[in-house]
Amino acid sequence: MRSLPNYVTATMSALSFREAHPEFLQTLNDSEWRDLLVFGDHMRLTLPLAQVANEFLPEWVRSEVDQKIADNTRRFPMIKHCYAEIAEALKNADADCVVLKGFTKSPDYVPDPRQRVQGDIDLYCPPGMIVRAGEALGEIGYEPIYRFEAMPWDHLPPLRRKTSWQWRGNVYDPEMPLGIELHHCFWDYSWARCGPENLDEFWHRRIPRQLEDISFSALAPVDNVGYLALNLLRDLMRIPLITSQVYELAWFLHHHAHDDAFWKQWTEWHDEELRRFESIPFLLASIWFRCDLPQAVVEEIERLPLSTRRWFEHPATAPSPMGWLQPSKDGLWLHSSLLPTRAAKRDLVFRRLFPRRPRPVNVVVADASPNQPSSNASLWQTSRQYARYLSKRVSYHLRFLPPTLWHGFRWWRSARN
């Protein structure tokens, strides 16, 4: 890993599955603990840390964490109620879907859904049903919070209801409204230009599931780990990760490392290309959290291109568990290592370093928060908002251009040597 603050190193060490050292937390002073709580809240690691190292927390920290746990526990009934309402609307519209991520991660990736933060509900709908699903959700008050042309997402613009709720700095706020993301694919090949081109079998192999008092369709377990790995890889190539997503994957890998029947099915259901792409986030999980890996996964990691493995090993490009608190654009070099031709690699580098931003359509008013979508802005408001947005994006890309090029050169030279 890159050089990290003491509080991050202590957190990662406490959460490791092998050779964990939660006692390192006792070396932190009050200022570092405050930084740890901010880091933990942003990267969604506060609740997992409390589960494994509660006795090593200072009394005042434990009191704050207990309140966060209580708030998140109170939030879960609202999540269940919202899903039940959404499921009823989609059923009436004859729009089938599967639930992705969120509470479906319990119990394989997190023991209890109340132990993880959930800010939205992710649903996959087949292309022929997604418009119908969006219309059905619109009828019960859900509206897009923004809309840009040609955004490289694997889902439609997030949907939220208009509410009077105001952000108060509490990511565990029981009253914080949920968003909805309608996914139209499991992997956006048109954006990535590599990886699996067709994952329709994920949909055909879906299964019914029950969690407490809610019923839903979900991906089969083997396909679910595949989807979660691809979702992580997409973010790893494009934007800083939420570190808890890697921890949850590490939890699954560690506790299923010796489930030979599961991994035998994994090798039978997922072809070589898909397994290769899944193994990349598996490698990250083992680096960050020292989880056990099944032999089938170890063999896939060993078959990865040298340049891909070197991206994780070189300090210039190795991803940081601080996520967007320590942003970078070095994911483009990982992405380039997976592309099949030099022409594709060159095109990616120019596209990512010198992006052409899309023209906004029906942009939300500048002062509206994501949790309070407003009506369509006037032409003047829209122009002003987009000018401000464009200025920020240009400044962002110019700021990261020199370090990204330097890190890429060091990584490239290391891989060649």
Buried (B, 14 or more C-beta within 10 A) or exposed (E): BBEBBBBBBBBBBBBBBEEBBBEBBEEBEEEBBBBBBEBBBBBBBBBBBBEBBBEBBBEEBBEBBEEBBEBBBBBBEBBBEBBBEBBEBBEEBEBBBBBBBBBBBBEBBBEEBBBBBBBBBBBBBBEEBBBBBBEBBEEEEBBBBBBBEEEBBBBBBBBBBBEEBEEEEBBBBBBBBBBBBBBBBBBBBEBBBBBBEEBEBBBEEBEEBEBEEBEBBBBBBBBBBBBBBBBBBBBBBBEBBBBBBBBBBBBBBBBBBEEEEBBEBBBEBBEEEBBBBBBBBBBBBBBBBBBBBBEBBBEBBEEBEEBBBBBBEBEBBBBBBBBEBBBBBBBBBBBBBBBEEEEBBEBBBEEBBEEEEEEBEEBBBBEBEBBBBBEEBEEEBBEBBBEEBEEEEEEEBEEBEEEBEEBBEBBBEBBEE
